[in-house]
Amino acid sequence: MLGSTTRHRLLAGAAFALLIAAAPLAHTAAQQTSSPPDFSSKQTHWTGIGGGEWIPVPGGPRPVTQDPRYRYVPNNTGEQPTYRIGDISNPNLKQWAKDAMKKDNDEVLAGKVAFTPRSSCRLAGVPGFMIMGGGQLFFVQSEKKVLMLFDGDAHVRHIHMNVPHSADPKPSWYGESVGWYEGDTLVVDTIGLNAKTFVDAYRTPHTEKLHVVERWRLIEGGDKLEVHVTVTDPDTFNEPWQAVRRYQRGQGAFPEEICAENNHNLFGDDYDIPQSDRPDF
């Protein structure tokens, strides 16, 4: 027969074991019941800060920036605007990408329009969707899907929540994006991107091996939104690179806006808005 002291010790030990076993379950439950960040309420829109520039993350390879030999002048400064000329001396670029960008830079310096996909109403791709300007970003959040809408040309990204990637997604303009919440952060993982877009406003190309991970979170008390991106493409970059983009909160409804009708010959073939070669009805 157990003594009183022994029984008390056994009961205390059992209670402690139950608390230890229950701790992971309580943590999981807290994660499941915690509210995800709200990027969309009260007709919120987000305007990119810093023009079309990625903010480099210290300690790693830098994204492509302006060639220091050619000064970039944006619109509405009182000076003659110029186009962005990418710095192809960036050591993280593979040689084929440098060659393609040099050809493009030379043509722009000779008078060609430095177009990007969004310039002619084509889809901007990922991560180009985040860095190319011309409008505001809106979010629509639900349990199964998050939508990112850009009002400049009414483009929409679809992020499927809490599901795995397909085994072999067919390459497309915005690829296959899956997402989940980690505390106060929306994480988006995108693969299956076609090679028709650029990763920045400097017309840096990529291949279909492009893989982008975004981490979206509110900062400065919710007044600003920050996205941290990790870009991997072993056929274009020697190493993965990271960068940051920030947005300022504003308010307004998503507008009904057409990108640019009938602008199909204004700036030559590269700027052409796509149009059907046969009637749709």
N, C-alpha and C positions, 0 to 999 in steps of 0.2 A: 504494500500500500504506500502510495507516494505521500511524503510529508507536505505540509502547507507551503513551505518555502519553495520546494521543488515544483509544485503545481503552479505557483505564481510565476516562476521563471519560465516554465513551458508556455503558459498563456501569454506572457509578455513577448516571448520569442515568436510565437505564432502570429501575434498581432503585428509585430515588426515586419515579418515576412510578407504578410498580406499588404502592408503599406508599400513595401518595396515593389511587389508585383503589380500593385495598382498604379504606381507612379507613371510608367510609360502610357498606360491607358488614359490616365487623366491628361497627360501632355497631348496625346493624339486627339482626345475629345476637345481640348482647348483650341487646337489648331483647326479642327473642323468647324467649331462654332465661332471662331474669330471672323470679324468682318473684313472682306477684301478691300483694298483701296478703291475709292470712288473717283474716277476721272471724268465723269460725265454728267453729274446732276446739275440742275439749275441752268440749263442751256450753256454749259461750259464749252469754250473752245480754247485751243492752245496755239500760240503764235511762236514760231521758232526764233530763238535769240542768237545773234551773231552771224546773220546771213547764211551762206551755204558752206560753213566751215565746221568740220569735226573738231572737237577739243581733244587733243592727244592725251592719253593716259601715261603719266611718267613711268619710266623704267622698261618700256617695251618699244617695238617698232612703231614708227609714226605713220599716220595716214598721209596720203598725198596732199601737198599744199601748193600754193602759188609758186611758180618759177620766179626767183628773185630778180631775174633779168628783165621781167616784164611786169610792170606795175598794173595791178587790177584796180579799175575804177568802177564802182557800181552805179546804178541809175540814181537820179535825183540828188546829185552832189554839186551841181553847178559846173561840173567838168564833163568833157567828152567821155562817155562810158567806154570801157574796154571789156574784152572777154577774158575768162579764166584760162590760164595756160599752166597745165600741170607740170610740176617739177619731176622730171623723169630721172633725175639723179638719185631719187629715193632708193636706198640700197635693198629695200625689201621687195622690189618689183622683179619678177622674172623678165628675161630678155625679150620674149615675145610681146609682153605687155608694154615694155619700154618702146619697142619698135612701133607698135600700133599707135601709142600715144604721141610719139615723135611725128609720125605721118600726119596725125590729126592736128597737132600743134602747128606744124609747118603750113598746113592748109588754112588754118584759122588766121595765122599771121599774114598769109597772102590774101586774105579777104573773105574767107568762108565764114558762114554763121556758125558759132560754137553752140550747136543745138544739143539738148539733152532729150531723152524720150518724152518728158513732160512738156517740153516746148511745143511739141506737135501732137499733144493729146494722147500719146501712147502711155502705157502703164509704166510707172517709175521703178518698179522692182523693189527688192530689199537688199541692202539698207537704203537705197536711193530715195525710197518713199519718205524717209525721215529728214533728209538733208536738203532736198531741193525745195526752194521756196515758192512763193506765189499765192499763198492762202493760209488757211487755218486747219488744224487737225481736231477732229471730233471723235469721241468714243461712244460706243453703245455696248453696255456690259450686261450679260445674262449668265446664267449658270452654265450653259453649254457652249456659249460662243461669245467672243468679244469682236466687235467690228471697229476698225479704224477707218474713218472717212476723211478724205482731203477735199476741201470745198473748192479749190482752185480749178479742178476739172472733174469733180464728183467721182473720184476713184475710191474704191472700197477694198480693204484687206479683211479677210476672214481668219480668225484665230480660233481653232477648235480646242475647247478646254478639257483637260484631264483625260486625254486619249493618246495612244501611242502613234508614232508615225506609220504610214503605210510601208509595206515591205519594199516597194519600188515605185515611188511616185513619178508620174510623167512630168517632165519639166514644163513649167508654166511661168507666166510673168511675175506672179507673186508667190509661186512655190506652194509648199504645204507647210502651214504654220500651226503648231500645237502649243498650248500654253497651260500654265498653272500658277497659283499664287504661293509665294513664300513669304508669309507674314504680310508686310506692307508693300511687297513687290510683285508686280506681274512679270512673269518670266515667259518669253516667247522664243521657241526654237523653230527655225525655218530651214528646210532643205527643198530639193526638187525645183530649183530656180533655173529658168532658161538663161542663155548667155546674150540676150538682146538688150540688156540694161547696163547701167554703170553703178559703181559702189559709192560715187561721190559726185560733186558738181564739177570736177575736173575731167570727167569722161574717162575715168579709170575702168578698164574692162574687167571681166572675170569669166570663168568657165562654169560649166554646169556642176562642178564639184563645190561650188560656193555653199557655205554653211554659216548661218548668222544666228547668234543668240543675243536677245535683247532683255534688259532688266529695267522695267519702268517703275518709278516711285515718285511720290510727291515730296518736295523739299520746301524749306522756308515757310513752314506752316501751311502748306497747300497752295501758296501763291505761285509756285513754279513746279514744273514737271521735268524730271530728268530721266534720260534713257542712256544706259551704259551698254555698248554693243561690243561683241567679240566677233571678228570676221575671220573665217578660215577658208582658204582656197589653195591647196598645195600646188596647183598648176599655175597660179598667178602670183602668189606671194611666198617668199621664202619662209616666213613664220606667220602665225596668226597675229593680228593686230587688234588693239582695243581703242575705243574712243567714246566720247560723251557728247550728247546733244541736249540742250535745255530749252524749255518752252515757258512762255509767260501766260498765266491764266487770263482769260477774258470771258465775256458773255455775249451770246447772240445765237440766233437760230441758224440751222444749216440752210444755206441759200439754195434756190433753184437757179443753177447757172450752167450755161453751155460753154465748153472750153473755147472754141473759136471756129464757128462755121465757115465753110467755103474759103479757108485760108490755104488752099492746096498748091498754089504756085508762087506765093509771095516771096519766099526765100530760097527757091530751088528745090531740088528733089529731096535733099536731106531733111528739109523742114516740112515735108509733105504730110498733111493730115490723111490717115488711111481712109479709103473709100471703096465701096463695093464695086466690082466690075460687072455686076448684074443686078437687076431689080430684086427687091425682097418681097414683092407682091405682084 
